[in-house]
């Protein structure tokens, strides 16, 4: 018996799959067919919830989708298809894509068997999958599913329509994969591609081809979406485009990211659709949209045949507009060599100005497209033309580190020291980008190593800010002034210190950088490193003679900077090196007030332990206590009071501590102050007294519960005639 059973075991995978398929219950066969069909040809992995709805789609009936047939337990798909499918868990991807159970074919060999001719030889031949037929069925199923969504889309509808997003996103790709866009399915799609139908807006709310990465937008209105012809052209759906045109669709209707149907089709390289639109009178030079016109759209995409078609129909080869300014710049920016040649052969102006890159040569240079650069130069491109994001082609190539393009431009006479653009000059651009070889090439061609300009003032500061050690060394070896002033940070040392580039800091110091040089955002290198919390750099600067009490810059001094940012270890280091704990300056007046305003408890404790004057006056809040009170830092307030802070000290904006706390609505802190003897009737500050502060800032909900008319108080007799409110 056992021997007989063993002889009947399948000998190959084909036999195994044939036996599994043949064993599927007759009543489940149709469901299994749908599941396997979608899993074999789906454009992306499907969730168990989606497959549960796939089971309920019968494209041969009306309505096709029957919610009563949806699998109550999505995992029942495992039982229907046995061991041919498996389930895994994917990760969450945003609000609309939580973690899901994904169902898929158990192995690639399952798919291979289902689509093979071999399956036709066995008992499971009914499960043979023909690609075109399956894409046809999935396209029809998706369309019929969508057209049943007649009610306005809501979050609730979306949550119970698991297959809605897939159907809206991929019906068109399944339709295209049928080869000739089967007329029957295309006509079915027309019931979706009609603005009068609710399903049209629902489709675009679920998935807008213009914004494929967007999540579903249930708030999108019909008035904000383009006409159906635009989407048909965008998706390259020739049959649907023809049917819409036959129904009288306006071929030049405006709307959508690409402005009109012709530009949309041109951007996608849909030759058949482009021809159809042109034959129906589409304006070949219509302006608008992302690319400005259809020719620029086709050129950017490298769609040579569409470019030729548009030119043959009279497209203006030098038309201006769009992101790239003109078609030649668009093709050059994308490295489309054949299109560039076609445009030039058709009279494109090689030096036309405009667009993001200013001209075609800069566009090709920025991207490092050597052959395009050569082609443009051979056609007379001005190597020193100014304009665009980088100012000129040499700066563009230098920033990108495209050495061969840099060499080509220099050999053609590019001005190595030309100024302009965001990166000021070519050497600055290459240095900022960290391109050592390009830097050397430019220097060897006479680039001024100390040329001024740009956000960082000069090439050395730019390289230092970005931490490009080798470039910094190269510049210094070529005579860069290590102490040159200018730019955001004032000098290279401050730039490197602010960004925490320890090795660059050491290199600059070894080359004679003035450790106490003043200037720039932070005043000096030590303050820059302290503000940004770079402990090793601070240590290096101090070991090289940095003045720990140097004044200047945004934070006035290094201790203030570290305190304001809450860098407690740096605060200790600076104090150990002799930082004046009570040094005055900066927005908050001193380090203690700065730390108190930001709620940095550990820093406040360190400063107080080191003798910080708890009642020091000055700065925005007047004193540390008021600073902590306004921001509601209860623990800091307690610490300051425990260390002798004067509860009735007069300050700046709020006059006194109680008024500051009342203005901020900090109930617990107000209680704390009153317990410490705060004068409830003290006058001064913006609001006059604590009551007015509380009333003026509309934070009375908690204070009302403590309403009390003050006639006699341990802190003094009320001098106002209105009831005062206290705790």
C-alpha positions as CSV (number, residue, x, y, z in Angstrom):
1,X,0.0,0.0,0.0
2,X,2.8,2.4,1.0
3,X,4.8,1.4,-2.1
4,X,1.8,2.1,-4.3
5,X,1.3,5.5,-2.6
6,X,4.9,6.4,-3.1
7,X,4.7,5.7,-6.8
8,X,1.8,8.2,-7.2
9,X,3.8,11.1,-5.7
10,X,4.5,13.9,-8.2
11,X,8.0,13.7,-9.6
12,X,8.3,17.3,-10.8
13,X,7.1,20.8,-9.8
14,X,4.8,20.8,-12.8
15,X,3.1,17.7,-11.5
16,X,3.0,19.1,-8.0
17,X,1.3,22.3,-9.2
18,X,-1.1,20.4,-11.4
19,X,-2.1,18.2,-8.5
20,X,-2.7,21.2,-6.2
21,X,-4.7,23.1,-8.8
22,X,-6.8,20.0,-9.7
23,X,-7.6,19.5,-6.0
24,X,-9.3,22.9,-5.7
25,X,-12.9,22.5,-4.9
26,X,-15.3,23.0,-7.9
27,X,-17.2,25.7,-6.1
28,X,-13.9,27.6,-5.5
29,X,-12.5,27.2,-9.0
30,X,-13.8,30.6,-10.3
31,X,-12.6,32.4,-7.2
32,X,-9.2,30.7,-7.4
33,X,-8.9,31.7,-11.1
34,X,-9.5,35.4,-10.2
35,X,-7.0,35.3,-7.3
36,X,-4.3,33.6,-9.4
37,X,-5.0,35.9,-12.4
38,X,-4.5,39.1,-10.4
39,X,-1.5,37.8,-8.4
40,X,0.2,36.7,-11.6
41,X,-0.3,40.0,-13.5
42,X,-0.8,42.7,-10.8
43,X,1.3,45.8,-11.2
44,X,2.3,45.7,-7.5
45,X,1.9,43.3,-4.5
46,X,-1.7,43.0,-3.3
47,X,-3.0,43.0,0.2
48,X,-5.3,40.3,1.6
49,X,-8.1,42.8,1.8
50,X,-7.7,43.7,-1.9
51,X,-7.7,40.1,-2.9
52,X,-10.8,39.5,-0.7
53,X,-12.6,42.0,-3.0
54,X,-11.0,40.6,-6.2
55,X,-12.9,37.4,-5.5
56,X,-16.2,39.4,-5.7
57,X,-15.5,40.7,-9.3
58,X,-17.2,38.9,-12.2
59,X,-16.6,40.9,-15.3
60,X,-19.3,39.0,-17.1
61,X,-22.2,40.3,-15.0
62,X,-23.7,43.6,-14.1
63,X,-22.9,44.9,-11.6
64,X,-19.5,43.2,-11.8
65,X,-18.7,43.8,-8.1
66,X,-20.9,42.1,-5.6
67,X,-20.0,43.1,-2.0
68,X,-21.8,40.1,-0.7
69,X,-19.2,37.9,-2.3
70,X,-16.2,39.6,-0.6
71,X,-14.4,37.1,1.6
72,X,-15.5,37.8,5.2
73,X,-12.1,36.5,6.3
74,X,-9.5,37.7,3.8
75,X,-7.2,34.9,4.9
76,X,-9.7,32.5,3.3
77,X,-7.8,33.1,0.1
78,X,-5.2,30.8,1.5
79,X,-7.7,28.0,1.8
80,X,-9.0,28.5,-1.7
81,X,-5.6,28.4,-3.4
82,X,-3.9,26.0,-0.9
83,X,-0.1,26.2,-0.9
84,X,0.1,28.1,-4.1
85,X,0.0,31.4,-2.3
86,X,1.7,32.8,0.8
87,X,1.3,35.8,3.1
88,X,3.9,38.3,4.4
89,X,3.7,41.6,6.3
90,X,4.9,44.8,4.7
91,X,5.8,48.1,6.4
92,X,3.6,51.1,6.8
93,X,4.0,53.9,4.2
94,X,2.3,57.0,5.3
95,X,-1.2,57.8,6.5
96,X,-3.0,56.0,3.7
97,X,-0.7,53.0,3.6
98,X,-0.6,51.3,7.1
99,X,1.2,48.0,7.6
100,X,-0.6,45.3,5.6
101,X,-0.6,41.6,5.0
102,X,0.5,41.0,1.5
103,X,-0.6,37.9,-0.5
104,X,1.5,36.6,-3.3
105,X,2.3,33.5,-5.3
106,X,4.4,31.2,-3.1
107,X,7.2,31.0,-5.7
108,X,8.2,32.4,-9.0
109,X,7.8,28.9,-10.5
110,X,4.1,29.0,-9.8
111,X,3.7,32.0,-12.1
112,X,6.0,30.5,-14.6
113,X,3.8,27.3,-14.7
114,X,0.5,29.2,-14.9
115,X,1.6,31.1,-18.0
116,X,3.4,28.2,-19.7
117,X,2.1,25.9,-22.4
118,X,2.9,22.9,-20.2
119,X,-0.1,23.5,-18.0
120,X,-2.4,22.8,-21.0
121,X,-1.2,19.2,-21.0
122,X,-2.5,18.4,-17.5
123,X,-5.7,18.2,-15.6
124,X,-5.4,21.9,-14.4
125,X,-5.5,23.4,-17.9
126,X,-8.4,25.6,-17.0
127,X,-6.0,27.7,-15.0
128,X,-3.7,28.5,-17.9
129,X,-3.0,32.2,-17.9
130,X,-2.8,34.1,-21.2
131,X,-1.2,37.5,-20.6
132,X,-3.3,39.7,-22.9
133,X,-6.5,38.0,-21.7
134,X,-5.6,38.5,-18.1
135,X,-4.6,42.1,-18.5
136,X,-7.9,42.6,-20.3
137,X,-9.8,41.0,-17.4
138,X,-8.0,43.0,-14.8
139,X,-8.6,46.3,-16.7
140,X,-12.3,45.5,-17.1
141,X,-12.5,44.4,-13.4
142,X,-10.8,47.6,-12.3
143,X,-13.0,49.8,-14.4
144,X,-16.2,48.2,-13.4
145,X,-15.2,48.4,-9.8
146,X,-14.6,52.1,-10.1
147,X,-17.7,52.9,-12.1
148,X,-19.8,51.4,-9.2
149,X,-18.4,54.1,-6.9
150,X,-21.2,56.6,-7.6
151,X,-21.3,58.3,-4.2
152,X,-19.0,61.1,-3.3
153,X,-15.7,59.7,-2.0
154,X,-15.2,60.0,1.7
155,X,-12.7,58.5,4.1
156,X,-15.4,56.0,5.2
157,X,-16.0,54.9,1.6
158,X,-12.3,54.6,1.0
159,X,-11.7,52.5,4.1
160,X,-14.3,49.9,3.0
161,X,-13.2,49.9,-0.7
162,X,-9.9,48.1,-0.4
163,X,-9.4,47.7,-4.2
164,X,-10.2,51.3,-5.1
165,X,-6.7,52.7,-5.0
166,X,-5.2,49.9,-7.1
167,X,-8.0,50.0,-9.6
168,X,-7.7,53.8,-10.0
169,X,-4.0,53.7,-10.4
170,X,-3.4,50.7,-12.7
171,X,-6.5,50.2,-14.9
172,X,-4.8,52.2,-17.6
173,X,-1.5,50.3,-17.5
174,X,-3.4,47.0,-17.7
175,X,-5.4,48.4,-20.7
176,X,-2.2,49.4,-22.5
177,X,-0.7,45.9,-22.0
178,X,-3.5,44.4,-24.0
179,X,-1.5,45.6,-27.0
180,X,-4.0,47.3,-29.2
181,X,-6.2,48.7,-26.3
182,X,-9.2,46.4,-27.0
183,X,-12.1,48.5,-28.2
184,X,-14.6,46.9,-25.9
185,X,-12.5,47.8,-22.8
186,X,-11.7,51.3,-24.1
187,X,-15.5,51.9,-24.5
188,X,-16.0,50.7,-21.0
189,X,-13.3,53.2,-19.9
190,X,-15.4,55.9,-21.6
191,X,-18.0,55.5,-18.9
192,X,-15.3,56.5,-16.4
193,X,-13.8,59.2,-18.6
194,X,-16.8,61.5,-18.6
195,X,-16.9,64.6,-16.4
196,X,-20.7,64.2,-15.9
197,X,-20.2,60.8,-14.3
198,X,-19.5,60.8,-10.5
199,X,-16.9,58.1,-11.0
200,X,-14.7,60.4,-13.0
201,X,-14.0,62.7,-10.0
202,X,-13.8,59.7,-7.7
203,X,-11.0,58.3,-9.9
204,X,-9.0,61.5,-9.8
205,X,-9.6,61.8,-6.1
206,X,-8.2,58.3,-5.7
207,X,-5.3,58.7,-8.1
208,X,-4.4,61.7,-10.2
209,X,-2.0,60.8,-13.0
210,X,-0.7,64.4,-12.8
211,X,0.4,63.7,-9.2
212,X,1.1,60.0,-9.0
213,X,2.8,60.1,-5.6
214,X,0.0,62.0,-3.9
215,X,-2.2,60.3,-1.4
216,X,-6.0,60.1,-2.1
217,X,-7.6,63.6,-1.9
218,X,-11.3,63.4,-1.0
219,X,-11.5,67.2,-1.1
220,X,-10.6,67.6,-4.7
221,X,-13.4,69.2,-6.7
222,X,-14.4,68.7,-10.3
223,X,-13.6,72.3,-11.2
224,X,-9.9,71.7,-10.3
225,X,-9.3,68.7,-12.6
226,X,-8.5,68.8,-16.3
227,X,-10.8,67.4,-19.0
228,X,-10.9,63.6,-19.8
229,X,-9.0,64.2,-23.1
230,X,-6.0,65.5,-21.1
231,X,-5.8,62.4,-19.0
232,X,-6.2,60.1,-22.0
233,X,-3.3,61.8,-23.7
234,X,-1.3,61.9,-20.5
235,X,-1.7,58.1,-20.1
236,X,-1.1,57.4,-23.8
237,X,-4.5,55.8,-24.4
238,X,-4.9,56.1,-28.1
239,X,-8.3,54.4,-28.5
240,X,-9.9,56.5,-25.7
241,X,-8.3,59.6,-27.1
242,X,-9.9,58.9,-30.5
243,X,-13.3,58.2,-29.0
244,X,-13.2,61.4,-27.0
245,X,-12.2,63.4,-30.0
246,X,-15.0,61.8,-32.0
247,X,-17.4,62.9,-29.3
248,X,-16.2,66.5,-29.8
249,X,-13.6,67.0,-27.0
250,X,-11.8,70.3,-27.3
251,X,-8.3,69.4,-28.5
252,X,-6.8,72.7,-27.2
253,X,-8.5,72.7,-23.8
254,X,-6.2,74.1,-21.1
255,X,-5.5,72.5,-17.7
256,X,-3.3,70.1,-15.9
257,X,0.3,70.0,-15.0
258,X,1.3,70.0,-18.7
259,X,-1.2,72.7,-19.7
260,X,-2.9,70.8,-22.5
261,X,-3.3,67.4,-24.0
262,X,-0.6,67.8,-26.7
263,X,2.0,68.7,-24.2
264,X,1.0,65.8,-21.9
265,X,1.2,63.3,-24.7
266,X,4.5,64.8,-25.9
267,X,6.0,64.6,-22.4
268,X,5.2,60.9,-22.3
269,X,6.4,60.2,-25.8
270,X,3.0,58.8,-26.9
271,X,3.5,59.1,-30.7
272,X,0.2,57.8,-31.8
273,X,-1.7,60.1,-29.5
274,X,0.4,63.1,-30.5
275,X,-0.3,62.4,-34.2
276,X,-4.0,62.1,-33.5
277,X,-4.1,65.4,-31.6
278,X,-2.2,67.2,-34.3
279,X,-4.4,65.8,-37.0
280,X,-7.4,67.1,-35.1
281,X,-6.0,70.6,-35.0
282,X,-4.0,70.8,-31.7
283,X,-2.0,74.0,-31.5
284,X,1.5,72.9,-31.9
285,X,2.8,76.1,-30.3
286,X,0.3,76.4,-27.4
287,X,2.0,77.9,-24.4
288,X,1.6,76.9,-20.7
289,X,2.2,73.9,-18.5
290,X,5.4,72.6,-16.9
291,X,7.5,72.7,-20.1
292,X,6.0,75.8,-21.7
293,X,5.1,74.0,-24.9
294,X,4.9,70.5,-26.4
295,X,8.3,70.6,-28.2
296,X,10.1,71.4,-24.9
297,X,8.2,68.5,-23.2
298,X,9.2,66.0,-25.9
299,X,12.8,67.3,-26.0
300,X,13.2,66.9,-22.2
301,X,12.0,63.4,-22.4
302,X,14.2,62.5,-25.3
303,X,11.3,61.5,-27.5
304,X,13.0,62.0,-30.9
305,X,10.2,60.9,-33.1
306,X,7.7,63.1,-31.3
307,X,10.2,66.1,-31.6
308,X,10.4,65.5,-35.4
309,X,6.6,65.2,-35.6
310,X,6.1,68.5,-33.8
311,X,8.8,70.3,-35.9
312,X,7.2,68.9,-39.1
313,X,3.9,70.4,-37.9
314,X,5.5,73.9,-37.5
315,X,6.6,73.9,-33.9
316,X,8.8,76.9,-33.1
317,X,12.2,75.5,-32.3
318,X,13.1,78.6,-30.3
319,X,9.9,79.1,-28.4
320,X,10.4,80.4,-24.9
321,X,8.8,79.3,-21.7
322,X,8.7,76.5,-19.2
323,X,11.3,75.3,-16.7
324,X,14.1,75.1,-19.2
325,X,13.3,78.2,-21.2
326,X,13.5,76.4,-24.6
327,X,13.6,73.0,-26.1
328,X,17.4,73.0,-26.7
329,X,18.1,73.7,-23.0
330,X,15.6,71.0,-22.0
331,X,17.3,68.4,-24.2
332,X,20.7,69.5,-23.1
333,X,19.8,69.4,-19.4
334,X,18.7,65.8,-19.8
335,X,21.6,64.7,-22.0
336,X,19.4,63.9,-25.0
337,X,22.1,63.9,-27.7
338,X,20.0,62.9,-30.7
339,X,17.3,65.4,-29.8
340,X,19.9,68.2,-29.3
341,X,21.3,67.3,-32.8
342,X,17.8,67.4,-34.3
343,X,17.0,70.7,-32.7
344,X,20.3,72.3,-33.8
345,X,19.7,70.9,-37.4
346,X,16.3,72.6,-37.3
347,X,17.7,76.0,-36.4
348,X,17.7,76.1,-32.6
349,X,19.6,79.1,-31.3
350,X,22.6,77.6,-29.5
351,X,22.9,80.8,-27.3
352,X,19.3,81.3,-26.5
353,X,18.9,82.7,-23.0
354,X,16.4,81.9,-20.3
355,X,15.2,79.0,-18.1
356,X,16.7,77.5,-15.0
357,X,20.2,77.1,-16.5
358,X,20.3,80.3,-18.5
359,X,21.4,78.6,-21.7
360,X,21.9,75.1,-23.2
361,X,25.7,75.0,-22.6
362,X,25.3,75.6,-18.8
363,X,22.5,73.0,-18.6
364,X,24.7,70.3,-20.2
365,X,27.8,71.4,-18.3
366,X,25.9,71.2,-14.9
367,X,24.9,67.6,-15.6
368,X,28.3,66.6,-17.1
369,X,27.0,65.6,-20.5
370,X,30.4,65.8,-22.4
371,X,29.1,64.9,-25.8
372,X,26.3,67.5,-25.6
373,X,28.8,70.1,-24.4
374,X,31.1,69.3,-27.3
375,X,28.2,69.5,-29.8
376,X,27.0,72.8,-28.5
377,X,30.6,74.3,-28.5
378,X,31.1,73.1,-32.1
379,X,27.9,74.9,-33.0
380,X,29.2,78.1,-31.6
381,X,27.9,78.2,-28.0
382,X,29.3,81.2,-26.1
383,X,31.6,79.6,-23.5
384,X,31.4,82.7,-21.2
385,X,27.7,83.4,-21.5
386,X,26.3,84.7,-18.2
387,X,22.9,83.8,-16.6
388,X,21.2,81.0,-14.9
389,X,21.6,79.1,-11.6
390,X,25.3,78.9,-11.8
391,X,26.1,82.1,-13.7
392,X,28.1,80.4,-16.4
393,X,28.9,77.0,-17.8
394,X,32.3,76.7,-16.1
395,X,30.9,77.3,-12.6
396,X,28.2,74.7,-13.3
397,X,30.7,72.1,-14.4
398,X,33.0,73.0,-11.5
399,X,30.3,72.6,-8.9
400,X,29.4,69.2,-10.3
401,X,33.0,68.1,-10.4
402,X,32.8,67.2,-14.1
403,X,36.5,67.3,-14.8
404,X,36.3,66.6,-18.5
405,X,33.7,69.3,-19.1
406,X,35.8,71.7,-17.1
407,X,38.8,70.9,-19.2
408,X,36.8,71.2,-22.4
409,X,35.4,74.6,-21.4
410,X,38.8,76.0,-20.3
411,X,40.3,74.8,-23.6
412,X,37.6,76.7,-25.4
413,X,38.5,79.9,-23.6
414,X,36.3,80.0,-20.5
415,X,37.2,82.8,-18.2
416,X,38.5,81.0,-15.1
417,X,37.9,84.0,-12.8
418,X,34.5,85.1,-14.1
419,X,32.3,86.3,-11.3
420,X,28.5,85.8,-10.9
421,X,25.8,83.4,-9.8
422,X,25.3,81.8,-6.4
423,X,28.7,80.2,-6.4
424,X,30.5,83.4,-7.3
425,X,33.3,81.9,-9.4
426,X,34.4,78.5,-10.7
427,X,37.0,77.9,-7.9
428,X,34.5,78.6,-5.2
429,X,32.0,76.3,-6.9
430,X,34.5,73.4,-7.1
431,X,35.7,74.0,-3.6
432,X,32.2,74.0,-2.2
433,X,31.5,70.8,-4.0
434,X,34.7,69.2,-2.7
435,X,36.1,68.4,-6.1
436,X,39.8,68.3,-5.6
437,X,40.8,67.5,-9.2
438,X,38.6,70.3,-10.6
439,X,40.1,72.7,-8.0
440,X,43.6,71.8,-9.1
441,X,42.7,72.2,-12.8
442,X,41.3,75.6,-12.2
443,X,44.2,76.8,-10.1
444,X,46.6,75.5,-12.8
445,X,44.7,77.6,-15.2
446,X,45.1,80.8,-13.1
447,X,42.1,80.8,-10.9
448,X,42.5,83.5,-8.1
449,X,42.7,81.5,-4.9
450,X,41.6,84.5,-2.8
451,X,38.8,85.7,-5.0
452,X,36.0,87.2,-3.0
453,X,32.3,86.5,-3.4
454,X,29.5,84.0,-2.6
455,X,27.8,83.1,0.6
456,X,31.0,82.1,2.3
457,X,33.2,84.9,0.9
458,X,35.9,82.8,-0.7
459,X,36.8,79.3,-1.8
460,X,38.7,78.5,1.4
461,X,35.7,79.3,3.7
462,X,33.4,77.4,1.4
463,X,35.5,74.3,1.5
464,X,36.0,74.7,5.3
465,X,32.3,74.9,5.9
466,X,31.7,71.7,4.0
467,X,34.6,69.9,5.6
468,X,36.5,69.1,2.4
469,X,40.0,68.5,4.0
470,X,41.9,67.8,0.8
471,X,40.5,70.8,-1.0
472,X,41.3,73.0,2.0
473,X,44.9,71.7,1.9
474,X,45.1,72.3,-1.8
475,X,43.9,75.9,-1.5
476,X,46.3,76.6,1.4
477,X,49.2,75.1,-0.5
478,X,48.3,77.4,-3.4
479,X,48.4,80.5,-1.2
480,X,44.9,80.9,0.1
481,X,44.8,83.6,2.8
482,X,44.0,81.5,5.9
483,X,42.7,84.6,7.7
484,X,40.7,86.2,4.8
485,X,37.7,88.0,6.1
486,X,34.2,88.0,4.7
487,X,31.2,85.7,4.1
488,X,28.7,84.2,6.5
489,X,31.2,83.1,9.1
490,X,33.8,85.9,8.7
491,X,36.7,83.5,8.1
492,X,37.5,79.9,7.3
493,X,38.3,78.9,10.9
494,X,34.9,80.0,12.2
495,X,33.2,78.1,9.3
496,X,34.9,74.9,10.1
497,X,34.4,75.3,13.8
498,X,30.6,76.0,13.4
499,X,30.2,72.8,11.4
500,X,32.4,70.7,13.7
501,X,35.1,69.7,11.1
502,X,37.9,69.0,13.6
503,X,40.6,68.0,11.0
504,X,39.9,71.1,9.0
505,X,40.2,73.3,12.1
506,X,43.5,71.7,12.9
507,X,44.8,72.2,9.3
508,X,43.8,75.9,9.4
509,X,45.4,76.4,12.8
510,X,48.6,74.7,11.6
511,X,48.6,77.1,8.7
512,X,48.4,80.2,11.0
513,X,44.7,80.8,11.3
514,X,44.0,83.5,14.0
515,X,42.2,81.6,16.7
516,X,40.7,84.8,18.0
517,X,39.8,86.4,14.7
518,X,36.6,88.4,15.0
519,X,33.7,88.6,12.5
520,X,30.9,86.6,11.0
521,X,27.7,85.2,12.5
522,X,29.2,83.9,15.7
523,X,31.9,86.6,16.3
524,X,34.7,84.1,16.6
525,X,35.5,80.4,16.1
526,X,35.1,79.5,19.8
527,X,31.6,80.9,20.0
528,X,30.7,79.1,16.8
529,X,31.8,75.7,18.1
530,X,30.3,76.3,21.5
531,X,26.9,77.3,20.0
532,X,26.8,74.1,17.9
533,X,28.0,71.8,20.6
534,X,31.2,70.6,19.0
535,X,33.2,69.6,22.1
536,X,36.4,68.4,20.4
537,X,36.6,71.5,18.3
538,X,36.1,73.7,21.4
539,X,38.9,71.8,23.1
540,X,41.2,72.2,20.1
541,X,40.5,75.9,20.0
542,X,41.1,76.4,23.7
543,X,44.3,74.4,23.5
544,X,45.4,76.8,20.7
545,X,44.9,79.9,22.7
546,X,41.3,80.9,22.1
547,X,40.1,83.7,24.4
548,X,37.4,82.0,26.5
549,X,35.8,85.4,27.3
550,X,36.0,87.0,23.8
551,X,33.0,89.2,23.1
552,X,31.0,89.6,19.9
553,X,28.7,87.7,17.6
554,X,25.1,86.5,18.0
555,X,25.7,85.1,21.5
556,X,28.1,87.7,22.8
557,X,30.5,85.0,24.2
558,X,31.2,81.3,24.1
559,X,29.7,80.6,27.6
560,X,26.5,82.3,26.6
561,X,26.3,80.4,23.4
562,X,26.8,77.0,25.0
563,X,24.3,77.9,27.8
564,X,21.6,79.1,25.4
565,X,21.9,75.9,23.4
566,X,21.9,73.6,26.5
567,X,25.4,72.1,26.0
568,X,26.1,71.3,29.6
569,X,29.5,69.5,29.0
570,X,30.7,72.5,27.0
571,X,29.5,74.9,29.7
572,X,31.7,72.9,32.3
573,X,34.6,73.0,29.9
574,X,34.4,76.7,29.3
575,X,34.0,77.5,33.0
576,X,37.0,75.2,33.9
577,X,39.0,77.3,31.4
578,X,38.1,80.5,33.2
579,X,34.9,81.7,31.4
580,X,33.3,84.6,33.3
581,X,30.1,83.2,34.6
582,X,28.5,86.7,34.9
583,X,29.7,88.1,31.6
584,X,27.2,90.5,30.2
585,X,25.9,90.7,26.6
586,X,23.6,89.1,24.1
587,X,19.8,89.1,23.8
588,X,19.4,87.6,27.3
589,X,22.1,89.6,29.0
590,X,24.0,86.8,30.5
591,X,24.5,83.0,30.3
592,X,22.1,82.3,33.3
593,X,19.2,84.2,31.8
594,X,19.8,82.5,28.4
595,X,19.8,79.0,29.9
596,X,16.8,79.9,32.1
597,X,14.8,81.2,29.1
598,X,15.4,77.9,27.2
599,X,14.7,75.7,30.2
600,X,18.1,74.0,30.4
601,X,18.0,72.8,34.0
602,X,21.5,71.2,34.1
603,X,23.1,74.3,32.6
604,X,21.3,76.5,35.1
605,X,22.5,74.3,38.0
606,X,26.1,74.3,36.7
607,X,26.1,78.1,36.3
608,X,24.6,78.7,39.8
609,X,27.2,76.3,41.3
610,X,29.9,78.3,39.7
611,X,28.7,81.5,41.2
612,X,26.4,83.0,38.6
613,X,24.6,86.0,40.0
614,X,21.0,84.8,40.3
615,X,19.7,88.4,40.4
616,X,21.8,89.9,37.6
617,X,19.9,92.5,35.7
618,X,19.8,93.1,32.0
619,X,18.7,91.4,28.8
620,X,15.3,90.8,27.2
621,X,13.6,89.6,30.4
622,X,15.5,91.7,32.9
623,X,16.6,88.7,35.0
624,X,16.9,84.9,34.9
625,X,13.8,84.4,37.1
626,X,11.5,86.4,34.7
627,X,13.0,84.5,31.7
628,X,12.1,81.1,33.2
629,X,8.7,82.3,34.3
630,X,7.6,83.6,30.9
631,X,8.5,80.4,29.3
632,X,6.9,78.3,32.0
633,X,10.0,76.4,33.1
634,X,8.8,75.4,36.6
635,X,11.9,73.4,37.7
636,X,14.2,76.2,36.6
637,X,12.0,78.7,38.6
638,X,12.2,76.5,41.7
639,X,16.0,76.2,41.3
640,X,16.4,80.0,41.0
641,X,14.2,80.7,43.9
642,X,16.0,78.1,46.0
643,X,19.2,79.9,45.1
644,X,18.0,83.3,46.3
645,X,16.3,84.8,43.3
646,X,14.5,88.1,44.3
647,X,10.9,87.2,43.8
648,X,10.0,90.9,43.6
649,X,12.9,92.1,41.4
650,X,11.9,94.5,38.7
651,X,12.5,93.4,35.1
652,X,11.9,94.6,31.5
653,X,8.8,93.7,29.6
654,X,6.7,92.3,32.4
655,X,7.9,94.4,35.3
656,X,8.2,91.6,37.8
657,X,8.1,87.9,38.2
658,X,4.5,87.6,39.2
659,X,3.3,89.6,36.2
660,X,5.5,87.5,33.9
661,X,4.0,84.3,35.2
662,X,0.5,85.7,35.1
663,X,0.9,86.8,31.5
664,X,2.0,83.3,30.6
665,X,-0.9,81.6,32.4
666,X,1.5,79.4,34.4
667,X,-0.7,78.5,37.3
668,X,1.7,76.4,39.3
669,X,4.5,78.9,39.0
670,X,2.2,81.7,40.2
671,X,1.4,79.7,43.3
672,X,5.1,79.1,43.8
673,X,5.8,82.9,43.6
674,X,3.1,83.8,46.0
675,X,4.4,81.2,48.4
676,X,7.7,82.9,48.2
677,X,6.3,86.3,49.0
678,X,5.6,87.9,45.6
679,X,3.9,91.3,45.9
680,X,0.5,90.7,44.3
681,X,0.0,94.4,43.9
682,X,3.4,95.4,42.5
683,X,3.2,97.9,39.7
684,X,5.2,98.2,36.5
685,X,5.8,96.5,33.2
686,X,3.7,96.2,30.1
687,X,0.5,95.2,31.9
688,X,0.8,97.3,35.0
689,X,0.2,94.5,37.5
690,X,-0.3,90.8,37.7
691,X,-4.1,91.0,37.4
692,X,-4.0,93.1,34.2
693,X,-1.4,90.7,32.8
694,X,-3.6,87.7,33.4
695,X,-6.7,89.5,32.0
696,X,-4.9,91.0,29.0
697,X,-3.6,87.6,27.8
698,X,-7.1,85.9,28.2
699,X,-5.8,83.2,30.4
700,X,-8.4,83.6,33.1
701,X,-10.0,80.2,33.1
702,X,-7.8,78.9,35.9
703,X,-7.5,82.2,37.8
704,X,-11.3,82.6,38.0
705,X,-11.5,79.7,40.4
706,X,-9.4,81.6,42.9
707,X,-11.3,84.9,42.7
708,X,-10.9,86.9,46.0
709,X,-11.3,90.6,46.8
710,X,-8.1,91.8,48.5
711,X,-8.8,94.2,51.3
712,X,-5.9,93.2,53.5
713,X,-3.0,91.0,52.6
714,X,0.1,90.0,54.3
715,X,2.0,91.6,51.4
716,X,0.1,95.0,51.8
717,X,-3.2,96.7,51.3
718,X,-4.8,96.8,47.9
719,X,-4.6,100.3,46.3
720,X,-7.0,99.6,43.5
721,X,-10.8,99.7,43.6
722,X,-11.5,96.7,41.5
723,X,-11.3,93.1,42.9
724,X,-7.9,91.6,42.6
725,X,-7.5,87.9,41.8
726,X,-4.9,85.8,43.5
727,X,-4.3,82.3,44.6
